[in-house]
Amino acid sequence: MVQEKVARDMIAKIDLEKIWGAPIVTELTPFTVFYPAENYHQEYLRRNSDQMYCREIN
């Protein structure tokens, strides 16, 4: 699985660089089920473009 290899390689790289001072312990698990978000979560960035967080990441 390409995505898993990329994630594991990145975790290993960050661990070697000791960026966080401790090993990354995030569990990588296969995707199983997708649940669509409720309507009020859809188009969040477009609907909240005036919010500071949205301006910073956009």
VMD Tcl script that builds the backbone (N, CA, C; Angstrom):
set m [mol new atoms 174]
animate dup $m
set s [atomselect $m all]
$s set {name element resname resid chain x y z} {
  {N N MET 1 A 0.840 -1.177 0.000}
  {CA C MET 1 A 0.000 0.000 0.000}
  {C C MET 1 A 0.890 1.248 0.000}
  {N N VAL 2 A 0.779 2.051 -1.026}
  {CA C VAL 2 A 1.652 3.209 -1.192}
  {C C VAL 2 A 1.453 4.240 -0.084}
  {N N GLN 3 A 0.219 4.548 0.232}
  {CA C GLN 3 A -0.062 5.569 1.237}
  {C C GLN 3 A 0.501 5.174 2.607}
  {N N GLU 4 A 0.392 3.900 2.946}
  {CA C GLU 4 A 0.931 3.439 4.229}
  {C C GLU 4 A 2.448 3.574 4.255}
  {N N LYS 5 A 3.112 3.224 3.160}
  {CA C LYS 5 A 4.575 3.344 3.095}
  {C C LYS 5 A 5.006 4.800 3.245}
  {N N VAL 6 A 4.309 5.692 2.566}
  {CA C VAL 6 A 4.628 7.120 2.672}
  {C C VAL 6 A 4.481 7.584 4.120}
  {N N ALA 7 A 3.404 7.185 4.767}
  {CA C ALA 7 A 3.171 7.578 6.158}
  {C C ALA 7 A 4.246 7.008 7.075}
  {N N ARG 8 A 4.562 5.738 6.902}
  {CA C ARG 8 A 5.588 5.111 7.757}
  {C C ARG 8 A 6.964 5.741 7.526}
  {N N ASP 9 A 7.280 6.027 6.271}
  {CA C ASP 9 A 8.558 6.675 5.962}
  {C C ASP 9 A 8.641 8.056 6.602}
  {N N MET 10 A 7.543 8.800 6.558}
  {CA C MET 10 A 7.530 10.141 7.156}
  {C C MET 10 A 7.666 10.057 8.671}
  {N N ILE 11 A 6.974 9.124 9.285}
  {CA C ILE 11 A 7.091 8.943 10.735}
  {C C ILE 11 A 8.529 8.592 11.104}
  {N N ALA 12 A 9.143 7.698 10.348}
  {CA C ALA 12 A 10.533 7.314 10.617}
  {C C ALA 12 A 11.467 8.512 10.468}
  {N N LYS 13 A 11.248 9.316 9.441}
  {CA C LYS 13 A 12.081 10.505 9.207}
  {C C LYS 13 A 11.954 11.482 10.372}
  {N N ILE 14 A 10.736 11.736 10.797}
  {CA C ILE 14 A 10.518 12.664 11.910}
  {C C ILE 14 A 11.125 12.105 13.192}
  {N N ASP 15 A 10.981 10.803 13.413}
  {CA C ASP 15 A 11.577 10.183 14.602}
  {C C ASP 15 A 13.096 10.335 14.593}
  {N N LEU 16 A 13.716 10.129 13.430}
  {CA C LEU 16 A 15.174 10.263 13.331}
  {C C LEU 16 A 15.634 11.694 13.597}
  {N N GLU 17 A 14.840 12.654 13.177}
  {CA C GLU 17 A 15.193 14.064 13.372}
  {C C GLU 17 A 14.910 14.540 14.793}
  {N N LYS 18 A 14.222 13.708 15.569}
  {CA C LYS 18 A 13.900 14.021 16.968}
  {C C LYS 18 A 13.223 15.390 17.102}
  {N N ILE 19 A 12.303 15.653 16.200}
  {CA C ILE 19 A 11.582 16.926 16.194}
  {C C ILE 19 A 10.747 17.095 17.460}
  {N N TRP 20 A 10.088 16.037 17.909}
  {CA C TRP 20 A 9.160 16.135 19.037}
  {C C TRP 20 A 9.780 15.718 20.368}
  {N N GLY 21 A 10.975 15.157 20.361}
  {CA C GLY 21 A 11.588 14.748 21.612}
  {C C GLY 21 A 11.144 13.378 22.099}
  {N N ALA 22 A 10.217 12.767 21.401}
  {CA C ALA 22 A 9.738 11.422 21.724}
  {C C ALA 22 A 9.243 10.795 20.425}
  {N N PRO 23 A 9.256 9.473 20.346}
  {CA C PRO 23 A 8.790 8.823 19.114}
  {C C PRO 23 A 7.309 9.091 18.851}
  {N N ILE 24 A 6.950 9.127 17.584}
  {CA C ILE 24 A 5.545 9.248 17.196}
  {C C ILE 24 A 4.878 7.904 17.447}
  {N N VAL 25 A 3.727 7.923 18.081}
  {CA C VAL 25 A 3.031 6.683 18.425}
  {C C VAL 25 A 1.680 6.561 17.717}
  {N N THR 26 A 1.474 7.357 16.681}
  {CA C THR 26 A 0.224 7.305 15.923}
  {C C THR 26 A 0.052 5.930 15.296}
  {N N GLU 27 A -1.117 5.347 15.486}
  {CA C GLU 27 A -1.421 4.039 14.908}
  {C C GLU 27 A -1.936 4.222 13.483}
  {N N LEU 28 A -1.349 3.502 12.545}
  {CA C LEU 28 A -1.813 3.516 11.161}
  {C C LEU 28 A -2.686 2.289 10.949}
  {N N THR 29 A -3.942 2.515 10.626}
  {CA C THR 29 A -4.871 1.403 10.417}
  {C C THR 29 A -5.522 1.531 9.044}
  {N N PRO 30 A -5.888 0.415 8.443}
  {CA C PRO 30 A -6.544 0.468 7.132}
  {C C PRO 30 A -7.905 1.161 7.212}
  {N N PHE 31 A -8.235 1.862 6.151}
  {CA C PHE 31 A -9.544 2.499 6.018}
  {C C PHE 31 A -10.609 1.413 5.959}
  {N N THR 32 A -11.715 1.611 6.660}
  {CA C THR 32 A -12.785 0.615 6.625}
  {C C THR 32 A -14.108 1.194 6.134}
  {N N VAL 33 A -14.608 2.225 6.815}
  {CA C VAL 33 A -15.929 2.760 6.476}
  {C C VAL 33 A -15.844 4.284 6.386}
  {N N PHE 34 A -16.532 4.865 5.412}
  {CA C PHE 34 A -16.597 6.318 5.275}
  {C C PHE 34 A -17.975 6.800 5.706}
  {N N TYR 35 A -18.003 7.785 6.576}
  {CA C TYR 35 A -19.259 8.385 7.020}
  {C C TYR 35 A -19.275 9.845 6.566}
  {N N PRO 36 A -20.179 10.208 5.670}
  {CA C PRO 36 A -20.258 11.610 5.245}
  {C C PRO 36 A -20.602 12.512 6.434}
  {N N ALA 37 A -20.029 13.691 6.440}
  {CA C ALA 37 A -20.312 14.647 7.510}
  {C C ALA 37 A -21.707 15.235 7.345}
  {N N GLU 38 A -22.242 15.723 8.452}
  {CA C GLU 38 A -23.545 16.374 8.413}
  {C C GLU 38 A -23.457 17.626 7.543}
  {N N ASN 39 A -24.604 18.094 7.073}
  {CA C ASN 39 A -24.646 19.241 6.167}
  {C C ASN 39 A -23.962 20.483 6.730}
  {N N TYR 40 A -24.085 20.711 8.040}
  {CA C TYR 40 A -23.495 21.933 8.591}
  {C C TYR 40 A -21.963 21.911 8.560}
  {N N HIS 41 A -21.357 20.758 8.288}
  {CA C HIS 41 A -19.907 20.674 8.137}
  {C C HIS 41 A -19.469 20.892 6.687}
  {N N GLN 42 A -20.379 20.794 5.754}
  {CA C GLN 42 A -20.040 20.904 4.338}
  {C C GLN 42 A -19.755 22.358 3.961}
  {N N GLU 43 A -18.818 22.552 3.051}
  {CA C GLU 43 A -18.482 23.897 2.542}
  {C C GLU 43 A -18.091 24.856 3.669}
  {N N TYR 44 A -17.442 24.333 4.705}
  {CA C TYR 44 A -17.114 25.150 5.877}
  {C C TYR 44 A -16.244 26.346 5.504}
  {N N LEU 45 A -15.194 26.102 4.738}
  {CA C LEU 45 A -14.283 27.184 4.381}
  {C C LEU 45 A -14.999 28.270 3.580}
  {N N ARG 46 A -15.808 27.864 2.615}
  {CA C ARG 46 A -16.541 28.835 1.795}
  {C C ARG 46 A -17.527 29.644 2.649}
  {N N ARG 47 A -18.205 28.984 3.559}
  {CA C ARG 47 A -19.226 29.656 4.369}
  {C C ARG 47 A -18.645 30.486 5.512}
  {N N ASN 48 A -17.393 30.231 5.879}
  {CA C ASN 48 A -16.778 30.925 7.015}
  {C C ASN 48 A -15.491 31.639 6.625}
  {N N SER 49 A -15.414 32.098 5.403}
  {CA C SER 49 A -14.169 32.682 4.895}
  {C C SER 49 A -13.735 33.928 5.663}
  {N N ASP 50 A -14.636 34.552 6.402}
  {CA C ASP 50 A -14.271 35.740 7.169}
  {C C ASP 50 A -13.678 35.401 8.537}
  {N N GLN 51 A -13.742 34.151 8.939}
  {CA C GLN 51 A -13.172 33.730 10.221}
  {C C GLN 51 A -11.648 33.687 10.132}
  {N N MET 52 A -10.975 34.103 11.194}
  {CA C MET 52 A -9.514 34.197 11.178}
  {C C MET 52 A -8.855 32.866 10.808}
  {N N TYR 53 A -9.326 31.770 11.384}
  {CA C TYR 53 A -8.724 30.468 11.086}
  {C C TYR 53 A -8.806 30.172 9.594}
  {N N CYS 54 A -9.939 30.431 8.990}
  {CA C CYS 54 A -10.120 30.147 7.565}
  {C C CYS 54 A -9.243 31.050 6.714}
  {N N ARG 55 A -9.057 32.283 7.140}
  {CA C ARG 55 A -8.180 33.189 6.383}
  {C C ARG 55 A -6.734 32.734 6.476}
  {N N GLU 56 A -6.323 32.221 7.623}
  {CA C GLU 56 A -4.936 31.790 7.810}
  {C C GLU 56 A -4.596 30.551 6.997}
  {N N ILE 57 A -5.528 29.621 6.873}
  {CA C ILE 57 A -5.215 28.375 6.164}
  {C C ILE 57 A -5.517 28.446 4.682}
  {N N ASN 58 A -6.232 29.459 4.265}
  {CA C ASN 58 A -6.644 29.550 2.873}
  {C C ASN 58 A -5.596 30.190 2.007}
}
mol reanalyze $m
mol bondsrecalc $m
mol representation Tube
mol addrep $m
